[in-house]
């Protein structure tokens, strides 16, 4: 499973999100081809590879055509149509396109979230107002484009850290607004999105578009989970001058601990076991998932018979010795266990490195393994199953073809 971790240390906006995806490998031409399915005109896209504070990244910008620039007024039907669209119009544009249903659903949900907040702030019904920021062409490109990017990069899950905003005031279409801007504050109501402000930055860092996307798309908030391996890091720059690095950092992560590079041929591992005769299958499943997320290298169960002839399970896990205390605590919290057994073991392991290999069937992670002069390669089964389904080929046949390709290249 491929995950995207977002580190919004300087806030988040639509163009910063897209700049980050491009820096992580999103193809600009593929992106524009998909975005064209919206059939919206009046803008140009620019993508610049640059550096700020000696950090390289990408700056993504949407430039409006001359007739759509400047502050919108309600005079002129043409300008209302292009620059001050309401929610119904935006949803029609998205739903009438040939984009995938998942992109349409996600983009419309984000616009509805922002529209509700704007309507609440202005004291009007959604269909009574035009949203100058929400309905603008660049907002449509940013929101729809972000979900296009997720689909093209085949990202399954998004994790986000604490959103950082500035303080002070900012001038927008409606006048002078406090920071965080009212729409963002409205969306924070009953929200689980972690949020803090920097008193040294006197401007907006978190835009309504950025907050709306993060609120909808994020599966988990916090740091990078222990079970994720960071494979790539990218930066998307903002256009606002903040007095410090204005960028969003993103990490492409793989959920397989087996993809970590290993250079030693032996180490020590802690085996932790507990017997459970009063646990449900659902509880075991939940505990297993949490233990893996918190850094267990492997978790499994064994059927056993306990005293008095009662059927039970032995829940077992392997972990680095430094993780054992944390994982034992989880066992006590998430299962009926009242005691565990621990055994420190010496372990022989193969040296390992992982490389993403492009094949005619698609990209796949290949593990290169070696020990005492012997070497072999291994493919990730879940990725094989996914590629086999997409290519309509049997898994065994696909494995043989990819193994042959890797060995000969």
Residue, then its C-alpha position, 0 to 999 in steps of 0.5 A: x500500500x502506498x501512503x502519502x505523508x504531508x508535513x504542513x509545517x508552513x501551512x497548506x494551500x491547493x497549489x502547495x499540495x499539487x507542487x508537492x505531488x509534482x515533486x514526488x513524481x506526478x507527470x505534468x503532461x498526464x496531469x494536464x490531459x486528465x484536467x482537460x476532461x473538466x472542459x474549463x477554460x480561461x487559465x494556464x498552468x505553470x510548473x517551475x522546478x526551483x529552490x528556496x532556502x537551498x531546498x529544491x522543490x516545485x512551484x505550481x501556479x494557475x494563471x488566469x486569462x486577462x478577462x478573468x483577472x482582478x476582483x470579481x463583481x456581480x456585474x456581467x454575467x460572463x464574469x459571474x459564470x467564470x470567476x464567481x461560480x456557486x456550488x451547484x455550477x461547480x458540481x455540474x462542471x465536475x459531474x458532467x466531466x469524464x473524470x473517474x467517479x472517485x475523483x468527482x465524488x471527492x472533489x464535490x465533497x471538498x467544495x461542499x465542505x468549503x461552501x457550507x463554511x462560507x455560507x455560515x460565515x456570510x449568513x446566507x444559504x449556499x445557493x444565495x451566494x457566489x464564492x469568490x475564492x471557492x468558485x474561482x478557476x484556480x480553486x477548481x483546478x487545485x481541488x480537482x487536480x489534487x485528486x487527479x494527482x492522487x489517482x495518477x500516483x496510485x496513492x491509497x492513504x493520506x496521513x497528515x501532521x499538525x496544520x500550522x497557520x499564521x496570525x494577524x490579518x489578510x486582505x481578501x475579496x470581502x475585505x480585511x479578515x483575521x487569520x485563521x480566515x473565517x472559513x477555515x475557523x468554521x471548518x475547524x468546528x468539531x474537526x479532528x484536524x490538529x491545528x496551531x498558529x505561529x505568532x511570528x508569521x503575520x499572514x495566512x498559511x492555511x487556505x480554505x481550499x487547503x484545509x478543505x482538502x486535508x479535512x476530507x482526504x486525511x485518514x490519520x493525523x500525527x507523525x509517520x507511523x512506525x510501519x511505514x518506510x519513507x521512499x521519497x521526499x518532495x516539497x511544494x512551494x507557496x507563493x506568499x512571502x512569510x519570512x521563512x521557508x513557505x513549503x509543504x513537505x510530502x513523503x511517499x511511504x510504503x507500508x511494508x517493513x520488509x522494504x527497509x534496507x538491511x545491511x547486517x546479517x544478524x541481529x537480535x529480536x524480541x519474541x512476545x507471546x500471550x495466551x488468550x481464552x476470552x478474546x473474539x476474532x474481531x478483537x484479535x484482528x484489531x490488536x494485530x493491526x494496531x501492533x503492526x502499525x506501531x512497529x511490530x515486525x510480524x504478528x500471528x496467532x496459533x490455536x491452543x488448548x488451555x487448562x480445563x480443556x478450553x480452546x484459545x489463541x496464542x498471540x505472538x509477535x516479533x519486535x525490535x528490543x527497543x519497541x518491546x515495552x510499547x508493544x506490551x502496553x498495547x497488548x494489555x490495553x487492546x486484549x484481555x491479556x494479564x501477562x506476557x512472555x518475552x524471549x530475546x533471540x539471536x536472528x540470522x537475516x539476509x542483507x536486503x535492498x529494495x528497488x522500484x522496477x518499471x516493467x511493461x506490466x507496471x511498477x513493482x518493488x523488487x527485493x534483492x537478498x543476499x547472505x554469505x555469497x548467496x543471492x536471490x530476488x523476491x517480489x511483493x505478492x500483493x503488488x503482483x496480484x494487483x498487476x495481474x488483475x490489471x493486466x488480466x494475467x495469472x499471478x504465477x505467469x506474471x511472476x515468472x515474466x517479471x522475474x525473467x525481466x528483472x534477472x536479465x536487466 
